[in-house]
Amino acid sequence: MKIAIVGAAGRMGRKLCELAPSMGLEVVSKVDVAEGFDAEWCSCTEGVIDFSHHSCLAANIAKAAAAGIPYVIGTTGILPEEQAAVDAAAKAIAVVQSGNYSLGVNILLELVEKSASLLGEDYDIEITEMHHCHKKDAPSGTALMLAKSAAAGRKVSLDEKAIYGRHGDVGERPRGEIAVHALRGGSVVGDHTVMFASELERIELTHKAQDRAAFAAGALKALVWAKGRASGIYTMRHVLGFV
């Protein structure tokens, strides 16, 4: 399969280019605004993986939809109007969209949803994530996915229950709140912890990424899986057979 990597100059882009041949994939276009990279992917491209800045997403996925090739989105911080472009493209092509492509994180999502369902509001939910100092968006896409899993387990709306960080005289913690906190520093690839804390005990579910290859391998696997699929938006849960 001949593929294009969009955002090829970035940390994930370089890892994808490095790992692709070992999975039997040929990177025919390395697309990036940085000097020395391709301005666009070639006509022979059979699938695209995008880890570029979210501002580039709408135009690129529209081009993929016109060409009829599958698209894997690793971009985070996507704005509503950019998501609308993704939704429109998914009417024509298979799109895999996930905030995290590692197997471990996707298992964690299942565990968080189940735990939230079983434990109920007697257990306060606090989610922390830490990434390297170069990450631009916060909280991470993975932290948001974990918060959504917790909300799904409790059968509540995340928009109504979420709080992102705390500052000042915020008062007592409201019952049922789902809190998300972002930490930045050093070269941390990605750490995520979901804590369920009651008056009697505390349960912590943690995933720590040791190498970006974990994410790259999942994204490449997702693109292979998406080839030939019906149009629509899929997640790594579909790719891994969880749903």
C-alpha positions as CSV (number, residue, x, y, z in Angstrom):
1,M,0.0,0.0,0.0
2,K,1.4,3.4,-1.0
3,I,0.8,6.0,1.6
4,A,1.3,9.7,2.4
5,I,2.3,11.1,5.8
6,V,1.0,14.6,6.4
7,G,3.0,16.3,9.1
8,A,6.0,14.2,8.2
9,A,8.5,16.6,9.8
10,G,7.0,16.3,13.3
11,R,7.8,13.8,16.0
12,M,5.0,11.4,15.1
13,G,5.5,12.0,11.4
14,R,9.1,10.9,11.5
15,K,8.2,7.9,13.6
16,L,5.5,6.9,11.0
17,C,8.0,7.2,8.1
18,E,10.5,5.1,10.0
19,L,8.1,2.3,11.0
20,A,6.0,2.1,7.8
21,P,8.4,-0.2,5.8
22,S,8.5,-2.8,8.5
23,M,4.7,-3.1,8.2
24,G,4.9,-3.6,4.4
25,L,3.8,0.0,3.6
26,E,5.6,2.3,1.1
27,V,5.7,6.0,2.0
28,V,5.5,7.7,-1.4
29,S,4.9,11.3,0.0
30,K,6.2,13.0,3.1
31,V,4.1,16.1,3.3
32,D,5.0,19.1,5.5
33,V,5.5,22.9,5.3
34,A,9.1,22.4,6.5
35,E,11.8,22.7,4.0
36,G,12.8,19.6,2.2
37,F,9.4,17.9,2.4
38,D,6.7,17.4,-0.2
39,A,4.1,20.2,-0.6
40,E,1.4,17.7,-1.4
41,W,1.0,14.0,-1.9
42,C,1.4,12.3,-5.2
43,S,-1.4,10.9,-7.4
44,C,-0.4,7.3,-6.7
45,T,-1.2,7.6,-3.0
46,E,-3.6,5.0,-1.7
47,G,-4.1,6.3,1.8
48,V,-3.2,9.2,4.1
49,I,-2.2,9.5,7.8
50,D,-2.4,13.0,9.1
51,F,-0.6,14.2,12.2
52,S,-0.3,17.8,11.1
53,H,-1.6,21.0,12.7
54,H,-5.4,21.0,12.9
55,S,-5.6,24.1,10.7
56,C,-4.5,22.0,7.7
57,L,-7.0,19.3,8.2
58,A,-10.1,20.5,6.3
59,A,-8.3,21.1,3.0
60,N,-6.3,17.9,3.1
61,I,-9.3,15.6,4.0
62,A,-11.4,17.2,1.3
63,K,-8.6,16.4,-1.2
64,A,-8.6,12.8,0.0
65,A,-12.4,12.5,-0.3
66,A,-12.2,13.7,-3.9
67,A,-9.5,11.1,-4.6
68,G,-11.5,8.4,-2.8
69,I,-8.7,7.2,-0.5
70,P,-8.9,6.4,3.3
71,Y,-7.8,8.9,5.8
72,V,-6.4,8.4,9.4
73,I,-6.5,11.4,11.7
74,G,-4.1,11.8,14.5
75,T,-4.5,15.5,14.7
76,T,-5.9,16.9,18.0
77,G,-7.2,20.3,19.0
78,I,-9.7,20.2,16.1
79,L,-12.2,23.1,15.9
80,P,-15.9,22.6,15.3
81,E,-15.7,23.9,11.7
82,E,-12.8,21.5,11.0
83,Q,-14.7,18.6,12.5
84,A,-17.6,19.5,10.1
85,A,-15.1,19.1,7.2
86,V,-14.2,15.6,8.5
87,D,-17.9,14.7,8.8
88,A,-18.5,15.8,5.2
89,A,-15.5,13.8,3.9
90,A,-16.6,10.7,5.8
91,K,-19.7,10.6,3.6
92,A,-17.4,9.6,0.7
93,I,-14.4,7.8,2.3
94,A,-13.5,5.7,5.3
95,V,-12.0,7.9,8.1
96,V,-10.4,6.6,11.2
97,Q,-10.3,9.3,13.9
98,S,-8.8,8.8,17.3
99,G,-7.1,10.8,20.0
100,N,-4.7,7.9,20.6
101,Y,-3.8,4.9,18.5
102,S,-2.1,2.7,21.1
103,L,-3.5,-0.7,22.0
104,G,-2.9,0.0,25.7
105,V,-4.8,3.3,25.7
106,N,-7.8,1.8,23.9
107,I,-7.9,-1.0,26.5
108,L,-7.8,1.7,29.2
109,L,-10.8,3.4,27.7
110,E,-12.8,0.2,28.1
111,L,-11.6,-0.2,31.7
112,V,-12.5,3.4,32.6
113,E,-16.0,3.1,31.2
114,K,-16.7,-0.1,33.0
115,S,-15.2,1.2,36.3
116,A,-17.3,4.4,36.1
117,S,-20.4,2.3,35.6
118,L,-19.7,0.1,38.5
119,L,-18.4,2.6,41.0
120,G,-21.0,5.4,40.6
121,E,-20.8,8.9,42.1
122,D,-19.5,7.8,45.5
123,Y,-16.1,7.9,43.7
124,D,-14.8,11.2,42.4
125,I,-13.1,11.1,39.0
126,E,-9.9,13.0,38.4
127,I,-8.0,12.6,35.2
128,T,-4.4,13.8,34.8
129,E,-2.2,13.8,31.7
130,M,1.4,14.8,31.2
131,H,3.2,15.4,27.9
132,H,6.5,16.9,26.7
133,C,7.0,20.6,26.8
134,H,6.5,21.0,23.0
135,K,2.8,19.8,22.9
136,K,0.7,22.8,21.9
137,D,-2.9,21.7,22.8
138,A,-4.4,20.9,26.2
139,P,-5.9,18.8,27.5
140,S,-4.6,15.9,25.3
141,G,-7.0,14.2,23.0
142,T,-6.5,11.0,25.0
143,A,-7.5,12.7,28.2
144,L,-10.7,13.9,26.5
145,M,-11.4,10.4,25.3
146,L,-10.9,9.1,28.9
147,A,-13.3,11.7,30.2
148,K,-15.9,10.7,27.6
149,S,-15.5,7.1,28.6
150,A,-16.1,8.0,32.2
151,A,-19.2,10.0,31.3
152,A,-20.5,7.2,29.1
153,G,-20.0,4.7,32.0
154,R,-22.1,7.0,34.2
155,K,-24.6,7.8,31.5
156,V,-24.1,11.5,31.9
157,S,-23.2,14.4,29.6
158,L,-19.5,15.3,29.8
159,D,-20.3,18.9,28.8
160,E,-22.4,19.2,31.9
161,K,-20.0,17.4,34.3
162,A,-16.5,18.3,33.1
163,I,-14.1,20.8,34.7
164,Y,-10.7,21.5,33.2
165,G,-8.2,22.5,35.9
166,R,-8.9,24.5,39.1
167,H,-7.7,27.9,40.3
168,G,-8.8,30.2,43.1
169,D,-11.6,29.8,45.6
170,V,-13.6,27.1,43.7
171,G,-15.4,25.8,46.8
172,E,-16.1,22.1,47.6
173,R,-15.9,19.6,44.8
174,P,-19.4,19.0,43.3
175,R,-20.7,15.5,43.4
176,G,-20.4,13.8,40.0
177,E,-17.8,16.2,38.6
178,I,-15.3,14.8,36.0
179,A,-12.1,16.7,36.3
180,V,-9.3,16.9,33.7
181,H,-5.8,18.3,34.4
182,A,-2.9,18.9,32.0
183,L,0.8,18.8,32.9
184,R,3.7,19.7,30.6
185,G,7.4,19.2,30.9
186,G,10.5,17.6,29.6
187,S,10.4,14.8,27.1
188,V,7.4,12.8,28.4
189,V,5.8,10.9,25.5
190,G,2.4,10.6,27.2
191,D,1.2,9.6,30.7
192,H,-2.5,9.3,31.6
193,T,-4.1,8.4,34.9
194,V,-7.7,8.1,35.8
195,M,-8.4,8.2,39.5
196,F,-11.5,7.0,41.2
197,A,-11.4,8.4,44.8
198,S,-14.0,7.6,47.6
199,E,-14.0,8.3,51.3
200,L,-12.6,4.8,51.8
201,E,-10.3,4.0,49.0
202,R,-8.7,5.1,45.7
203,I,-8.4,3.3,42.4
204,E,-5.9,4.5,39.8
205,L,-5.8,3.3,36.2
206,T,-2.6,4.4,34.4
207,H,-1.1,4.2,31.0
208,K,2.5,5.4,30.3
209,A,3.8,5.5,26.7
210,Q,7.5,4.7,26.5
211,D,7.9,5.2,22.7
212,R,6.0,7.0,20.0
213,A,6.2,3.7,18.0
214,A,3.2,2.5,20.0
215,F,1.1,5.3,18.5
216,A,2.7,5.0,15.0
217,A,2.1,1.3,14.8
218,G,-1.6,1.7,15.7
219,A,-2.1,4.5,13.1
220,L,-0.5,2.4,10.4
221,K,-2.6,-0.6,11.3
222,A,-5.7,1.7,11.2
223,L,-4.9,2.8,7.6
224,V,-4.4,-0.8,6.4
225,W,-7.7,-1.7,8.1
226,A,-9.5,1.3,6.5
227,K,-8.6,0.4,2.9
228,G,-11.7,-0.9,1.2
229,R,-14.0,-0.1,4.1
230,A,-17.4,1.6,3.6
231,S,-17.5,5.4,4.0
232,G,-17.9,6.7,7.6
233,I,-16.0,7.7,10.7
234,Y,-14.4,4.8,12.6
235,T,-12.3,4.7,15.8
236,M,-9.5,2.4,17.1
237,R,-12.2,0.5,18.9
238,H,-13.5,-0.6,15.4
239,V,-10.0,-1.3,14.2
240,L,-9.2,-3.5,17.2
241,G,-12.6,-5.3,17.1
242,F,-13.9,-3.9,20.4
243,V,-17.1,-2.8,18.6
